[in-house]
Amino acid sequence: MCRLVTLMALLGALPQAGAAQVQLRFGDPARATYSELHEGLREGTPAADSVRRIMGESKPSVLWKRVRLALQDRAPWPDAFMAITRLAELRSAAYADSARKLSARIEQGRVQAPPGRDASDLLEPLRAVALERERAGSGDDAMRKALLAKVDAGQYGLADAWELGRLGPCTAEALGKRFLAAKGEPDRVRYLTLLGFSSDPAGIPLLARVYAAPDSFQVPLKFGARASDGLLWIGTRESLAALKDARSRAKARGVYDDPSLARGGYDFLANDSSVVISRTGKWLDEWIAALPPATR
């Protein structure tokens, strides 16, 4: 979400480059599809059928078998990431132990991945299994406090960012306050990046402001895409409308006109616009027309 290793666009602000964690949403009638594991994921395709099957599976044993098959090159490699993510959501004690043991074997170099793949890419998804078990025992508030402490100390990885983004109300507010109070560029980019993991609609106004005018927040222009990513991940009609409006304001001001931001013969905004269909399967206007308004 992919570039097979997910969230690589965000790794510059995270300490465990090379690791991976899945940001994937499919079949939610109130939010846009989002996947960095697929190119333009849409209903009625074999990829969509696979996502629906794996992310809807309720038996941990079936998911664990899928991980094993992927490691043996008998199932698509992305299936391992989806299956582990779904295992984390199920919070099975037995398979949390299996995940811990597999992680240990990977760290010891005792697990061989298919050609061209790296078993260590599974370490962060496997760690997320343990984090979800911890969350089940401690509760969301205690988990949020613990993870924010790790973030503030700069001692966190993709699994921590993924878990933090799942903690719902209060998370976006806490990260937004840290972003606005940050003293230096590295901290501002860190908190902006982490804000992009949260699906909490409370983050919409700040993300839209940052995308429209990153310079006013002392954020380098190239990191404006982090705000765009965050609005896409929230995925509501309101967040996508805010992204469209922010893009129009940025274009009118020429915010991203710097030629050094262009890639592949296209300017920054054109490339950022193409990310929408790549990650969600539709253009912004299609989603805005199709999604329901937020309930009050």
Stockholm file with secondary structure:
# STOCKHOLM 1.0

chainA/1-296         MCRLVTLMALLGALPQAGAAQVQLRFGDPARATYSELHEGLREGTPAADSVRRIMGESKPSVLWKRVRLALQDRAPWPDAFMAITRLAELRSAAYADSARKLSARIEQGRVQAPPGRDASDLLEPLRAVALERERAGSGDDAMRKALLAKVDAGQYGLADAWELGRLGPCTAEALGKRFLAAKGEPDRVRYLTLLGFSSDPAGIPLLARVYAAPDSFQVPLKFGARASDGLLWIGTRESLAALKDARSRAKARGVYDDPSLARGGYDFLANDSSVVISRTGKWLDEWIAALPPATR
#=GR chainA/1-296 SS CCCSSTTGGGGGGSSCTTCCCCCEECSCTTSCCEESSSSSCCTTSHHHHHHHHHHTCCCHHHHHHHHHHHHTTSSCHHHHHHHHHHHHHHTCHHHHHHHHHHHHHHHTTCCCCCTTCCGGGGHHHHHHHHHHHHHHHHCHHHHHHHHHHHHHTTCCCHHHHHHHHTSCTTHHHHHHHHHHHCCSHHHHHHHHHHHTTCCCGGGHHHHHHHHHCGGGGTCCGGGHHHHHHHHHHHCSHHHHHHHHHHHHHHHHHTTTCCGGGCBTTBCHHHHHHHHHHHHHSSCHHHHHHHSCCCCC
#=GC SS_cons         CCCSSTTGGGGGGSSCTTCCCCCEECSCTTSCCEESSSSSCCTTSHHHHHHHHHHTCCCHHHHHHHHHHHHTTSSCHHHHHHHHHHHHHHTCHHHHHHHHHHHHHHHTTCCCCCTTCCGGGGHHHHHHHHHHHHHHHHCHHHHHHHHHHHHHTTCCCHHHHHHHHTSCTTHHHHHHHHHHHCCSHHHHHHHHHHHTTCCCGGGHHHHHHHHHCGGGGTCCGGGHHHHHHHHHHHCSHHHHHHHHHHHHHHHHHTTTCCGGGCBTTBCHHHHHHHHHHHHHSSCHHHHHHHSCCCCC
//
